Amino acid sequence: NFWNIFGAGVMGSMINLPIVNYYEHGTYLTGNHAHAAMFGVKGNIAIGGMLFACQHLFQRSAWNEKLVKSIFWSLQIGLGLMMMLDLFPVGLYQVSTVFQKGLWAARAQSHVTDSVWITLTWLRTIGGATFLFGGVLPLAWFIISRAGRMVREAVVEEGEWTIYDKEKAKERETWAAGDEAF
């Protein structure tokens, strides 16, 4: 997973060296790492698990692979834009201030309301809008709108882990018939 390597690995390693952590802790670099590691890793796993379950709960005709792919990429691109347009640059801006004047100056109101900070914070809305309008809201709509088109429990065989793949069902019957021959 990209976010495991980049968010947790690269960003985490970058800020966790003791000498670096001493200067950057409490800056946006910490938030940058947290966004990438937590949503990028845990959030994607949670959404993947939820969609895996939905694939088995919804009728096959209700599944829209193009929409799910679009949601996935909107979430990834939105998160990446939030990180690269705001969290990472603002974190570096804060750290440069920490090196020059100290942590107090990097967190002072005059610093967090200057033109550089405000511009980068506004740029974050590009990623946030992509994340929200291309990912979160369509995902919620996708799931809620299909609640009425769920597969009835009686239709699903006990122990069956895919209800869509008819070929797997035939293959399973063939294997079962072969096992009985022995």
C-alpha positions as a Markdown table, in Angstrom:
| # | Residue | x | y | z |
|---|---|---|---|---|
| 1 | Asn | 0.0 | 0.0 | 0.0 |
| 2 | Phe | 1.4 | 3.4 | -1.0 |
| 3 | Trp | 0.3 | 5.0 | 2.2 |
| 4 | Asn | 2.0 | 2.4 | 4.3 |
| 5 | Ile | 5.3 | 3.3 | 2.6 |
| 6 | Phe | 4.8 | 7.0 | 2.2 |
| 7 | Gly | 2.7 | 8.1 | 5.1 |
| 8 | Ala | 3.8 | 5.8 | 7.8 |
| 9 | Gly | 7.3 | 4.9 | 6.5 |
| 10 | Val | 8.7 | 8.0 | 4.9 |
| 11 | Met | 6.8 | 10.7 | 6.8 |
| 12 | Gly | 7.0 | 8.8 | 10.0 |
| 13 | Ser | 10.7 | 8.2 | 9.7 |
| 14 | Met | 11.3 | 11.8 | 8.8 |
| 15 | Ile | 9.7 | 13.2 | 11.9 |
| 16 | Asn | 10.7 | 10.5 | 14.4 |
| 17 | Leu | 14.4 | 10.9 | 14.5 |
| 18 | Pro | 14.9 | 12.3 | 18.1 |
| 19 | Ile | 16.8 | 15.5 | 17.1 |
| 20 | Val | 14.2 | 16.2 | 14.4 |
| 21 | Asn | 11.3 | 15.4 | 16.7 |
| 22 | Tyr | 12.6 | 17.8 | 19.3 |
| 23 | Tyr | 12.2 | 20.7 | 16.8 |
| 24 | Glu | 9.2 | 19.7 | 14.8 |
| 25 | His | 6.9 | 18.1 | 17.3 |
| 26 | Gly | 3.7 | 20.1 | 17.4 |
| 27 | Thr | 4.0 | 21.4 | 13.9 |
| 28 | Tyr | 2.0 | 20.5 | 10.9 |
| 29 | Leu | 4.6 | 17.8 | 9.9 |
| 30 | Thr | 3.1 | 15.7 | 12.7 |
| 31 | Gly | -0.4 | 16.2 | 11.3 |
| 32 | Asn | 0.9 | 15.4 | 7.8 |
| 33 | His | 2.3 | 12.1 | 9.0 |
| 34 | Ala | -0.9 | 11.4 | 11.0 |
| 35 | His | -3.2 | 12.1 | 8.0 |
| 36 | Ala | -1.2 | 9.9 | 5.7 |
| 37 | Ala | -0.7 | 7.0 | 8.1 |
| 38 | Met | -4.1 | 6.9 | 9.7 |
| 39 | Phe | -6.5 | 7.5 | 6.8 |
| 40 | Gly | -4.1 | 6.3 | 4.2 |
| 41 | Val | -3.6 | 2.9 | 6.0 |
| 42 | Lys | -6.4 | 2.4 | 8.4 |
| 43 | Gly | -9.1 | 4.3 | 6.5 |
| 44 | Asn | -8.4 | 2.4 | 3.3 |
| 45 | Ile | -8.5 | -0.9 | 5.1 |
| 46 | Ala | -11.8 | 0.0 | 6.7 |
| 47 | Ile | -13.3 | 1.2 | 3.4 |
| 48 | Gly | -12.0 | -1.9 | 1.6 |
| 49 | Gly | -13.6 | -4.2 | 4.3 |
| 50 | Met | -16.8 | -2.3 | 4.1 |
| 51 | Leu | -17.0 | -2.6 | 0.3 |
| 52 | Phe | -16.0 | -6.3 | 0.4 |
| 53 | Ala | -19.0 | -6.8 | 2.7 |
| 54 | Cys | -21.3 | -4.7 | 0.5 |
| 55 | Gln | -20.3 | -6.7 | -2.5 |
| 56 | His | -21.8 | -9.7 | -0.8 |
| 57 | Leu | -24.9 | -7.9 | 0.6 |
| 58 | Phe | -26.0 | -6.0 | -2.6 |
| 59 | Gln | -27.5 | -7.6 | -5.6 |
| 60 | Arg | -25.0 | -7.9 | -8.5 |
| 61 | Ser | -27.0 | -5.5 | -10.6 |
| 62 | Ala | -26.6 | -2.8 | -7.8 |
| 63 | Trp | -22.8 | -2.9 | -7.9 |
| 64 | Asn | -21.2 | -0.1 | -9.9 |
| 65 | Glu | -17.5 | -0.8 | -10.3 |
| 66 | Lys | -16.8 | 2.5 | -12.2 |
| 67 | Leu | -18.3 | 4.5 | -9.3 |
| 68 | Val | -16.3 | 2.5 | -6.7 |
| 69 | Lys | -13.1 | 3.1 | -8.6 |
| 70 | Ser | -13.9 | 6.8 | -8.9 |
| 71 | Ile | -14.5 | 7.0 | -5.2 |
| 72 | Phe | -11.2 | 5.2 | -4.4 |
| 73 | Trp | -9.2 | 7.5 | -6.6 |
| 74 | Ser | -10.9 | 10.6 | -5.3 |
| 75 | Leu | -10.1 | 9.7 | -1.8 |
| 76 | Gln | -6.5 | 9.0 | -2.6 |
| 77 | Ile | -6.0 | 12.1 | -4.7 |
| 78 | Gly | -7.8 | 14.3 | -2.2 |
| 79 | Leu | -5.7 | 13.0 | 0.7 |
| 80 | Gly | -2.5 | 13.5 | -1.4 |
| 81 | Leu | -3.5 | 17.1 | -2.3 |
| 82 | Met | -4.3 | 18.0 | 1.3 |
| 83 | Met | -0.9 | 16.7 | 2.3 |
| 84 | Met | 1.1 | 18.2 | -0.6 |
| 85 | Leu | -0.7 | 21.6 | -0.9 |
| 86 | Asp | -1.0 | 22.4 | 2.8 |
| 87 | Leu | 0.1 | 20.0 | 5.6 |
| 88 | Phe | 3.7 | 19.3 | 4.3 |
| 89 | Pro | 4.5 | 22.9 | 3.1 |
| 90 | Val | 3.1 | 24.5 | 6.2 |
| 91 | Gly | 5.0 | 22.0 | 8.4 |
| 92 | Leu | 8.2 | 22.9 | 6.6 |
| 93 | Tyr | 7.4 | 26.6 | 7.0 |
| 94 | Gln | 6.8 | 26.0 | 10.7 |
| 95 | Val | 10.0 | 24.0 | 11.2 |
| 96 | Ser | 12.1 | 26.7 | 9.4 |
| 97 | Thr | 10.6 | 29.2 | 11.9 |
| 98 | Val | 11.4 | 26.9 | 14.8 |
| 99 | Phe | 15.0 | 26.8 | 13.7 |
| 100 | Gln | 15.2 | 30.5 | 13.4 |
| 101 | Lys | 13.1 | 31.8 | 16.3 |
| 102 | Gly | 11.8 | 28.8 | 18.3 |
| 103 | Leu | 8.7 | 26.8 | 18.6 |
| 104 | Trp | 6.8 | 29.6 | 20.3 |
| 105 | Ala | 7.2 | 31.8 | 17.2 |
| 106 | Ala | 6.0 | 28.9 | 14.9 |
| 107 | Arg | 2.8 | 28.6 | 16.9 |
| 108 | Ala | 2.2 | 32.3 | 17.5 |
| 109 | Gln | -1.0 | 33.8 | 16.1 |
| 110 | Ser | 1.0 | 36.3 | 14.0 |
| 111 | His | 2.7 | 33.3 | 12.3 |
| 112 | Val | -0.4 | 31.2 | 11.7 |
| 113 | Thr | -2.3 | 34.2 | 10.3 |
| 114 | Asp | 0.4 | 35.5 | 7.9 |
| 115 | Ser | -0.1 | 35.4 | 4.1 |
| 116 | Val | 2.0 | 32.2 | 3.5 |
| 117 | Trp | 0.0 | 30.2 | 6.0 |
| 118 | Ile | -3.4 | 31.5 | 4.9 |
| 119 | Thr | -2.6 | 30.8 | 1.2 |
| 120 | Leu | -1.5 | 27.3 | 1.9 |
| 121 | Thr | -4.5 | 26.6 | 4.1 |
| 122 | Trp | -6.8 | 27.8 | 1.4 |
| 123 | Leu | -5.1 | 25.5 | -1.1 |
| 124 | Arg | -6.0 | 22.6 | 1.2 |
| 125 | Thr | -9.6 | 23.1 | 0.2 |
| 126 | Ile | -8.8 | 21.7 | -3.2 |
| 127 | Gly | -7.8 | 18.4 | -1.7 |
| 128 | Gly | -10.6 | 18.5 | 0.9 |
| 129 | Ala | -13.2 | 19.2 | -1.8 |
| 130 | Thr | -11.9 | 16.3 | -3.9 |
| 131 | Phe | -11.9 | 14.0 | -0.8 |
| 132 | Leu | -15.4 | 15.1 | 0.2 |
| 133 | Phe | -17.3 | 15.5 | -3.0 |
| 134 | Gly | -15.5 | 12.9 | -5.1 |
| 135 | Gly | -15.0 | 10.3 | -2.3 |
| 136 | Val | -17.0 | 10.6 | 1.0 |
| 137 | Leu | -20.4 | 11.8 | -0.3 |
| 138 | Pro | -20.5 | 9.4 | -3.3 |
| 139 | Leu | -19.4 | 6.5 | -1.0 |
| 140 | Ala | -22.2 | 7.3 | 1.4 |
| 141 | Trp | -24.7 | 7.6 | -1.4 |
| 142 | Phe | -23.5 | 4.4 | -3.0 |
| 143 | Ile | -24.2 | 2.4 | 0.2 |
| 144 | Ile | -27.3 | 4.1 | 1.3 |
| 145 | Ser | -29.0 | 4.1 | -2.1 |
| 146 | Arg | -28.5 | 0.3 | -2.4 |
| 147 | Ala | -29.9 | -0.6 | 1.0 |
| 148 | Gly | -33.2 | -1.7 | -0.6 |
| 149 | Arg | -31.4 | -4.0 | -3.1 |
| 150 | Met | -29.8 | -6.4 | -0.7 |
| 151 | Val | -29.5 | -10.1 | -1.4 |
| 152 | Arg | -32.0 | -12.1 | 0.7 |
| 153 | Glu | -30.3 | -14.4 | 3.2 |
| 154 | Ala | -32.1 | -17.4 | 1.9 |
| 155 | Val | -30.4 | -16.9 | -1.5 |
| 156 | Val | -26.9 | -17.2 | -0.1 |
| 157 | Glu | -25.6 | -20.7 | 0.7 |
| 158 | Glu | -24.2 | -21.3 | 4.1 |
| 159 | Gly | -20.4 | -20.8 | 4.0 |
| 160 | Glu | -20.5 | -19.3 | 0.5 |
| 161 | Trp | -18.0 | -16.4 | 0.3 |
| 162 | Thr | -19.0 | -15.1 | -3.1 |
| 163 | Ile | -22.5 | -14.9 | -4.4 |
| 164 | Tyr | -21.6 | -13.4 | -7.7 |
| 165 | Asp | -19.3 | -15.9 | -9.3 |
| 166 | Lys | -21.3 | -18.6 | -10.9 |
| 167 | Glu | -18.2 | -20.2 | -12.3 |
| 168 | Lys | -16.8 | -20.7 | -8.8 |
| 169 | Ala | -20.1 | -22.4 | -7.9 |
| 170 | Lys | -19.7 | -24.8 | -10.8 |
| 171 | Glu | -16.0 | -25.4 | -10.0 |
| 172 | Arg | -16.9 | -26.1 | -6.4 |
| 173 | Glu | -19.5 | -28.7 | -7.5 |
| 174 | Thr | -16.9 | -30.3 | -9.8 |
| 175 | Trp | -14.4 | -30.5 | -7.0 |
| 176 | Ala | -17.0 | -31.9 | -4.6 |
| 177 | Ala | -18.0 | -34.5 | -7.2 |
| 178 | Gly | -14.3 | -35.4 | -7.6 |
| 179 | Asp | -13.9 | -35.7 | -3.8 |
| 180 | Glu | -16.8 | -38.2 | -3.6 |
| 181 | Ala | -15.1 | -40.4 | -6.2 |
| 182 | Phe | -12.3 | -41.1 | -3.8 |
